[in-house]
Amino acid sequence: MTADTAQSLARLAAERVDHRFKGLPPDADGLTVAELAGQRRNLFSGGFATPVLALSAERLEHNLKLMETYAARHGLAFAPHGKTSMAPQLFQRQIEHGAWGITLAVPHQVRVARAFGTRRVFLANELVDAAALRWIAAELDADPDFELVCYVDSVRGVELMDAALRDATRPVDVVVELAAGEGARTGVRTEAECAAVADAVAATRTLRLVGVAGYEGEVPKADTERVTAWLRRLVALAAGFDKAGRFSGLDEIVVSAGGSAWFDAVAEVFAEIPELSRPVLKLLRSGAYVSHDDGHYRKLTPFNRVPEEGALEPAFRLWTQVVSRPCAEQAFVNAGKRDAAYDLDLPFAQVIRRDGAERPATGVRVTALSDQHAWLATTPEADLEVGDWVGLGLSHPCTSFDKWQLIPVAEADGTVVDYVRTFF
């Protein structure tokens, strides 16, 4: 950790707790985050107010170690997608666990990462905003250690970047984004168009072509066969560019892919990359692993296909409280769309706490969310009362982190040992 990063993270610890941070103990107002963490309060008896989202300290560390080991085992560099958490403390922990750098999606996110000392950024998006480009150019000029790579997918985009960067000293490194097929999101559709974009980059002094990239999660009707075929197209594109001399003057060639659903296919195909004129940085970008989840990624994670490699563990739990039990078949808890991810799956009722004892949430199911309530369907075996705490599992980390600015990190016994600050 650099001195600048340490100082920036220390400022987070010095931030005062107040009304901005939901779920935290009201009597903690005025304490610094470090002071509150030092008290090691218990999540269930230390004054925290429901709803409150918590991260498991043990599962968070397990996930960080598992992906570090996985990337190393497969000879992959790792730039986890920071848009998942937008938490500089987690960025730093990911880097300490071997990450090459952090992937981001938009200029604001890059500004957050830079404010906390991130040295390497992979911007997995096209960038044509002139103001943002000028800011990035200034960052590159001011800090020789700062590295940034971003997508290009059109000649017009290259022209806009070139115009915005005319006064820059250092060129911006770019990779040609290969689309995942017709009907996919961004990216160049054909190899001939990829070559035209690469030629446009070569004609500038403000940009430098350093590789190729894409996102296999956008492959239409994605399955192993289709994803593998697209990844081989990406590798062939890199090899073709190299044969044509498009990567002259580089120390290494970047080939990047890998969301959180198909990184096993990425590892397999990237292992087949032929010897090129320069070493290849095989850059994986999976981000949801850091917290994992109890829904979308629990079903899709590649570790389901390769269980011998290990297993991620869902680290989130949203603690809520039963506020209404109008009939035997229904109950309401005090967390809704403002608190829980719901874009891919509704939350999952997992456990019930009463008088310090915890048991499975048998017979309890979330059926809908209002702004501030979750609707629960209950069977007679649910044994649910007003005042009970209900722990909910969540689906899709990317829309869970963004609803909470300061997230307690709790050990298995409920002791809160840290707080994660997010910036969305």
C-alpha positions as CSV (number, residue, x, y, z in Angstrom):
1,M,0.0,0.0,0.0
2,T,1.4,3.4,-0.9
3,A,1.5,6.2,1.6
4,D,-1.1,8.2,-0.4
5,T,-3.5,5.2,-0.3
6,A,-2.9,4.7,3.4
7,Q,-3.7,8.4,4.1
8,S,-6.8,8.3,1.9
9,L,-8.2,5.2,3.7
10,A,-7.3,6.7,7.0
11,R,-9.5,9.7,6.2
12,L,-12.4,7.2,5.8
13,A,-11.8,5.9,9.2
14,A,-11.8,9.5,10.6
15,E,-15.3,10.2,9.1
16,R,-18.0,11.0,11.6
17,V,-21.0,8.6,12.0
18,D,-24.3,10.4,11.7
19,H,-27.7,10.3,10.0
20,R,-26.3,9.7,6.6
21,F,-25.6,6.1,7.4
22,K,-28.7,4.0,7.9
23,G,-28.7,1.0,10.2
24,L,-25.9,2.2,12.4
25,P,-26.5,2.7,16.1
26,P,-28.1,6.1,16.8
27,D,-26.0,6.5,19.9
28,A,-22.9,6.3,17.8
29,D,-23.5,9.7,16.2
30,G,-20.4,11.8,16.5
31,L,-18.0,8.9,16.8
32,T,-15.5,8.4,14.0
33,V,-15.8,5.2,12.0
34,A,-12.5,4.0,13.6
35,E,-13.8,4.7,17.1
36,L,-17.1,2.8,16.4
37,A,-15.1,-0.1,14.9
38,G,-12.9,-0.1,18.0
39,Q,-15.9,-0.7,20.2
40,R,-16.5,-4.0,18.5
41,R,-20.2,-3.8,19.0
42,N,-22.5,-6.8,18.4
43,L,-24.7,-6.5,15.3
44,F,-27.7,-7.9,17.2
45,S,-27.3,-6.3,20.7
46,G,-25.1,-3.3,20.1
47,G,-27.8,-0.8,19.1
48,F,-27.9,-1.3,15.4
49,A,-31.3,-0.4,13.9
50,T,-33.1,-2.5,11.3
51,P,-32.9,-2.7,8.4
52,V,-29.1,-3.2,8.4
53,L,-27.0,-4.8,5.7
54,A,-23.9,-6.7,6.9
55,L,-21.0,-8.4,5.3
56,S,-19.5,-11.6,6.7
57,A,-15.9,-11.0,7.7
58,E,-15.0,-14.7,7.2
59,R,-16.8,-15.1,3.9
60,L,-15.4,-11.9,2.5
61,E,-11.8,-13.1,3.2
62,H,-12.6,-16.6,1.9
63,N,-13.8,-15.1,-1.5
64,L,-10.8,-12.8,-1.8
65,K,-8.4,-15.7,-1.2
66,L,-10.2,-18.1,-3.5
67,M,-10.1,-15.8,-6.6
68,E,-6.5,-14.9,-5.9
69,T,-5.7,-18.6,-5.9
70,Y,-7.8,-19.3,-9.0
71,A,-6.2,-16.6,-11.0
72,A,-2.7,-17.6,-10.0
73,R,-3.4,-21.3,-10.8
74,H,-4.6,-20.5,-14.3
75,G,-1.9,-17.9,-15.1
76,L,-4.3,-15.0,-15.2
77,A,-3.9,-11.4,-14.2
78,F,-6.9,-10.2,-12.3
79,A,-8.6,-6.8,-12.5
80,P,-11.8,-7.3,-10.5
81,H,-14.7,-5.0,-11.6
82,G,-14.9,-2.3,-9.0
83,K,-18.4,-1.2,-10.1
84,T,-19.7,-4.1,-8.0
85,S,-18.8,-2.5,-4.6
86,M,-17.4,1.0,-5.4
87,A,-15.6,0.5,-2.0
88,P,-12.0,1.7,-2.0
89,Q,-11.3,-0.4,1.1
90,L,-12.3,-3.5,-0.9
91,F,-10.3,-2.3,-3.9
92,Q,-7.2,-2.3,-1.6
93,R,-7.9,-5.7,-0.2
94,Q,-8.3,-7.1,-3.7
95,I,-5.0,-5.6,-4.7
96,E,-3.4,-7.0,-1.6
97,H,-4.8,-10.4,-2.7
98,G,-2.9,-10.2,-6.0
99,A,-5.1,-8.1,-8.3
100,W,-3.2,-6.4,-11.1
101,G,-5.6,-3.4,-10.8
102,I,-9.3,-2.5,-10.8
103,T,-11.8,-2.6,-13.6
104,L,-14.3,0.3,-13.8
105,A,-17.1,1.3,-16.1
106,V,-17.4,5.1,-16.1
107,P,-15.2,8.2,-15.4
108,H,-16.8,8.9,-12.1
109,Q,-15.7,5.5,-10.8
110,V,-12.1,6.2,-12.1
111,R,-12.1,9.4,-10.1
112,V,-13.1,7.5,-6.9
113,A,-10.4,4.9,-7.5
114,R,-7.8,7.6,-8.1
115,A,-8.8,9.5,-5.0
116,F,-7.8,6.4,-3.1
117,G,-4.5,5.7,-4.9
118,T,-5.4,3.0,-7.4
119,R,-2.5,2.8,-9.8
120,R,-3.9,0.6,-12.5
121,V,-7.4,1.0,-14.0
122,F,-9.0,-1.0,-16.8
123,L,-12.0,1.0,-18.1
124,A,-14.3,-1.6,-19.6
125,N,-16.2,0.9,-21.7
126,E,-15.9,3.4,-24.5
127,L,-14.8,6.9,-23.4
128,V,-15.7,9.8,-25.6
129,D,-16.6,12.5,-23.1
130,A,-14.1,15.4,-23.7
131,A,-14.1,16.6,-20.1
132,A,-13.4,13.2,-18.7
133,L,-10.7,12.5,-21.3
134,R,-9.0,15.8,-20.4
135,W,-9.1,14.9,-16.7
136,I,-7.6,11.4,-17.4
137,A,-4.9,13.0,-19.5
138,A,-4.0,15.3,-16.7
139,E,-3.9,12.3,-14.3
140,L,-1.6,10.4,-16.6
141,D,0.7,13.4,-17.1
142,A,0.9,14.1,-13.4
143,D,1.6,10.5,-12.3
144,P,4.0,8.4,-14.3
145,D,2.9,5.3,-12.3
146,F,-0.7,5.7,-13.2
147,E,-1.8,3.2,-15.9
148,L,-5.2,3.2,-17.7
149,V,-6.6,1.1,-20.5
150,C,-10.0,1.7,-22.1
151,Y,-12.2,0.3,-24.9
152,V,-12.6,1.7,-28.4
153,D,-15.1,0.3,-30.9
154,S,-15.5,2.9,-33.7
155,V,-13.5,5.2,-35.9
156,R,-15.8,8.0,-34.8
157,G,-15.0,7.3,-31.2
158,V,-11.3,7.3,-31.9
159,E,-11.7,10.7,-33.6
160,L,-13.5,12.2,-30.6
161,M,-10.8,10.9,-28.2
162,D,-8.0,12.2,-30.4
163,A,-9.6,15.7,-30.5
164,A,-10.1,15.8,-26.8
165,L,-6.5,14.6,-26.1
166,R,-4.6,16.9,-28.4
167,D,-2.8,18.7,-25.5
168,A,-1.9,15.5,-23.7
169,T,1.7,14.4,-23.1
170,R,1.1,10.7,-22.6
171,P,-1.0,8.6,-25.0
172,V,-4.1,6.8,-23.6
173,D,-3.8,3.0,-24.0
174,V,-6.8,1.4,-25.7
175,V,-8.0,-2.0,-26.6
176,V,-10.4,-2.8,-29.5
177,E,-13.6,-4.2,-28.1
178,L,-14.9,-7.2,-30.0
179,A,-18.7,-7.5,-29.7
180,A,-20.1,-10.7,-28.4
181,G,-22.3,-11.1,-31.4
182,E,-25.1,-9.5,-33.2
183,G,-27.6,-8.0,-30.8
184,A,-24.9,-7.7,-28.1
185,R,-24.1,-4.5,-26.2
186,T,-21.1,-2.4,-27.3
187,G,-18.1,-3.6,-29.4
188,V,-17.1,-4.0,-33.0
189,R,-19.1,-6.6,-34.9
190,T,-16.6,-7.8,-37.5
191,E,-12.9,-8.4,-37.8
192,A,-12.7,-6.1,-40.8
193,E,-14.2,-3.3,-38.7
194,C,-11.8,-4.1,-35.9
195,A,-8.9,-3.6,-38.3
196,A,-10.4,-0.2,-39.3
197,V,-10.6,0.9,-35.7
198,A,-7.1,-0.2,-35.1
199,D,-5.9,1.7,-38.1
200,A,-7.6,4.8,-36.8
201,V,-5.8,4.4,-33.5
202,A,-2.5,4.0,-35.3
203,A,-3.1,7.3,-37.1
204,T,-3.2,9.3,-33.9
205,R,-0.4,10.3,-31.5
206,T,-2.8,10.5,-28.6
207,L,-3.8,6.9,-28.4
208,R,-1.8,3.6,-28.3
209,L,-3.3,0.2,-29.2
210,V,-2.3,-2.3,-26.5
211,G,-4.6,-5.2,-27.1
212,V,-8.2,-6.6,-27.5
213,A,-11.0,-7.2,-25.1
214,G,-14.7,-7.9,-24.7
215,Y,-17.3,-9.3,-22.4
216,E,-18.5,-12.9,-23.0
217,G,-21.5,-12.4,-20.8
218,E,-23.2,-10.6,-23.7
219,V,-23.0,-13.6,-26.0
220,P,-26.5,-14.3,-27.2
221,K,-28.0,-17.4,-25.7
222,A,-24.8,-17.9,-23.8
223,D,-23.7,-21.5,-23.1
224,T,-20.2,-23.1,-22.9
225,E,-20.0,-23.7,-26.6
226,R,-21.1,-20.2,-27.7
227,V,-18.9,-18.5,-25.1
228,T,-15.9,-20.6,-26.0
229,A,-16.4,-19.9,-29.7
230,W,-16.5,-16.1,-29.1
231,L,-13.4,-16.2,-26.8
232,R,-11.5,-18.0,-29.6
233,R,-12.5,-15.2,-31.9
234,L,-11.1,-12.7,-29.5
235,V,-7.8,-14.7,-29.2
236,A,-7.6,-15.0,-33.0
237,L,-8.1,-11.2,-33.3
238,A,-5.2,-10.6,-31.0
239,A,-3.0,-13.0,-32.9
240,G,-4.0,-11.4,-36.2
241,F,-3.3,-7.9,-35.0
242,D,0.1,-9.1,-33.8
243,K,1.0,-10.8,-37.1
244,A,0.1,-7.6,-38.8
245,G,2.5,-5.6,-36.6
246,R,-0.1,-3.6,-34.8
247,F,1.5,-4.1,-31.4
248,S,5.0,-2.9,-32.1
249,G,6.7,-1.0,-29.4
250,L,4.8,-2.7,-26.5
251,D,6.1,-4.5,-23.5
252,E,3.1,-6.7,-23.4
253,I,-0.2,-7.4,-25.2
254,V,-3.5,-7.1,-23.3
255,V,-6.1,-9.8,-24.0
256,S,-9.1,-9.3,-21.6
257,A,-12.5,-10.8,-20.8
258,G,-14.2,-12.5,-17.9
259,G,-17.3,-11.5,-16.0
260,S,-18.5,-13.5,-13.1
261,A,-20.4,-16.2,-15.0
262,W,-17.9,-17.7,-17.5
263,F,-14.4,-17.2,-16.1
264,D,-13.8,-20.9,-16.3
265,A,-14.2,-20.7,-20.1
266,V,-11.9,-17.6,-20.2
267,A,-9.3,-19.6,-18.2
268,E,-9.5,-22.5,-20.6
269,V,-9.3,-20.5,-23.8
270,F,-6.7,-18.0,-22.6
271,A,-4.5,-21.0,-21.8
272,E,-4.6,-21.7,-25.6
273,I,-3.2,-18.3,-26.6
274,P,-0.4,-19.0,-28.9
275,E,3.1,-17.4,-28.5
276,L,2.9,-13.9,-29.7
277,S,5.7,-11.4,-30.4
278,R,5.4,-10.1,-26.9
279,P,4.2,-11.5,-23.5
280,V,0.4,-11.5,-23.1
281,L,-1.3,-10.0,-20.1
282,K,-4.3,-12.4,-19.8
283,L,-6.6,-10.1,-17.8
284,L,-9.7,-11.5,-16.0
285,R,-12.3,-8.9,-14.8
286,S,-14.8,-10.8,-12.6
287,G,-16.2,-8.5,-9.8
288,A,-19.2,-10.1,-8.2
289,Y,-17.1,-12.7,-6.4
290,V,-16.1,-10.3,-3.6
291,S,-19.5,-10.7,-1.9
292,H,-21.0,-13.4,-4.2
293,D,-24.8,-13.7,-3.6
294,D,-27.7,-16.0,-2.7
295,G,-29.4,-15.9,-6.1
296,H,-28.1,-14.9,-9.5
297,Y,-24.4,-15.7,-9.1
298,R,-25.0,-18.6,-6.8
299,K,-26.7,-20.3,-9.8
300,L,-24.3,-19.1,-12.5
301,T,-20.9,-19.2,-10.8
302,P,-18.4,-21.3,-12.8
303,F,-17.4,-23.0,-9.5
304,N,-20.7,-25.0,-9.9
305,R,-19.1,-26.5,-13.1
306,V,-15.6,-26.9,-11.5
307,P,-16.3,-27.8,-7.9
308,E,-12.8,-29.2,-7.4
309,E,-11.6,-25.5,-7.7
310,G,-13.5,-24.5,-4.6
311,A,-16.7,-22.5,-3.9
312,L,-17.5,-18.9,-3.3
313,E,-19.6,-18.0,-0.3
314,P,-22.4,-15.4,-0.1
315,A,-21.2,-12.7,2.2
316,F,-24.2,-10.4,2.4
317,R,-27.1,-10.7,4.8
318,L,-29.8,-8.0,5.1
319,W,-31.2,-8.0,8.7
320,T,-34.8,-6.8,8.9
321,Q,-37.5,-6.9,11.6
322,V,-41.1,-8.0,11.5
323,V,-43.3,-5.0,11.9
324,S,-46.7,-6.4,11.1
325,R,-48.4,-9.8,11.2
326,P,-51.9,-9.1,10.0
327,C,-52.8,-12.8,9.5
328,A,-51.5,-16.3,9.7
329,E,-50.5,-16.3,6.0
330,Q,-48.7,-13.0,5.9
331,A,-46.1,-10.8,7.5
332,F,-44.2,-7.6,6.7
333,V,-40.6,-6.7,7.5
334,N,-39.2,-3.2,7.4
335,A,-36.9,-3.4,4.3
336,G,-37.9,-2.9,0.7
337,K,-36.6,-1.6,-2.6
338,R,-34.6,1.1,-0.9
339,D,-32.6,-1.5,0.9
340,A,-32.4,-4.8,-1.1
341,A,-31.5,-5.8,-4.6
342,Y,-34.6,-6.9,-6.6
343,D,-33.6,-6.5,-10.3
344,L,-32.8,-10.2,-10.8
345,D,-34.4,-12.0,-7.9
346,L,-36.4,-11.1,-4.8
347,P,-34.6,-11.5,-1.4
348,F,-34.5,-14.9,0.2
349,A,-35.7,-15.4,3.8
350,Q,-32.9,-17.4,5.4
351,V,-33.0,-17.2,9.2
352,I,-35.1,-15.9,12.1
353,R,-33.7,-14.5,15.4
354,R,-35.7,-14.3,18.6
355,D,-34.2,-13.7,22.1
356,G,-30.7,-14.3,20.8
357,A,-31.5,-17.7,19.2
358,E,-31.3,-18.2,15.5
359,R,-33.1,-20.8,13.4
360,P,-33.9,-21.4,9.7
361,A,-36.7,-19.3,8.2
362,T,-38.8,-22.4,7.5
363,G,-42.2,-21.6,5.9
364,V,-41.2,-17.9,5.1
365,R,-41.0,-16.6,1.6
366,V,-40.6,-13.1,0.2
367,T,-43.3,-12.5,-2.4
368,A,-42.9,-8.7,-3.2
369,L,-41.2,-5.5,-2.2
370,S,-42.6,-2.1,-1.6
371,D,-40.4,0.9,-1.1
372,Q,-39.8,0.2,2.6
373,H,-41.5,-3.2,3.2
374,A,-41.0,-6.8,2.1
375,W,-44.1,-8.9,1.8
376,L,-43.7,-12.3,3.4
377,A,-45.9,-15.3,2.7
378,T,-45.9,-17.6,5.8
379,T,-47.1,-21.1,6.6
380,P,-48.2,-22.3,10.1
381,E,-44.7,-23.7,10.7
382,A,-43.2,-20.3,10.3
383,D,-43.7,-19.4,13.9
384,L,-43.1,-15.7,13.2
385,E,-43.9,-12.8,15.6
386,V,-43.8,-9.1,15.4
387,G,-40.3,-8.0,16.6
388,D,-38.5,-11.0,15.2
389,W,-35.4,-10.3,13.2
390,V,-35.4,-12.0,9.7
391,G,-32.1,-12.4,7.8
392,L,-32.5,-12.1,4.1
393,G,-30.1,-13.3,1.4
394,L,-29.8,-11.1,-1.7
395,S,-29.3,-11.6,-5.4
396,H,-27.0,-9.4,-7.5
397,P,-24.2,-7.7,-5.6
398,C,-24.1,-4.8,-8.0
399,T,-27.5,-3.5,-6.9
400,S,-26.9,-4.4,-3.2
401,F,-23.8,-2.4,-2.4
402,D,-25.3,0.8,-4.0
403,K,-28.1,1.1,-1.5
404,W,-25.7,1.3,1.5
405,Q,-23.1,4.0,2.2
406,L,-21.5,2.4,5.2
407,I,-21.7,-1.4,5.7
408,P,-20.8,-3.2,8.9
409,V,-18.4,-6.2,8.5
410,A,-19.4,-8.7,11.2
411,E,-17.7,-11.9,12.4
412,A,-19.8,-15.1,12.8
413,D,-20.7,-14.3,16.4
414,G,-22.1,-10.9,15.3
415,T,-19.0,-8.8,16.4
416,V,-18.7,-5.9,14.0
417,V,-15.0,-5.4,13.3
418,D,-15.0,-3.0,10.4
419,Y,-17.1,-0.7,8.2
420,V,-17.0,-0.5,4.4
421,R,-17.6,2.9,2.8
422,T,-19.1,2.9,-0.7
423,F,-19.1,5.7,-3.3
424,F,-21.9,5.5,-5.9
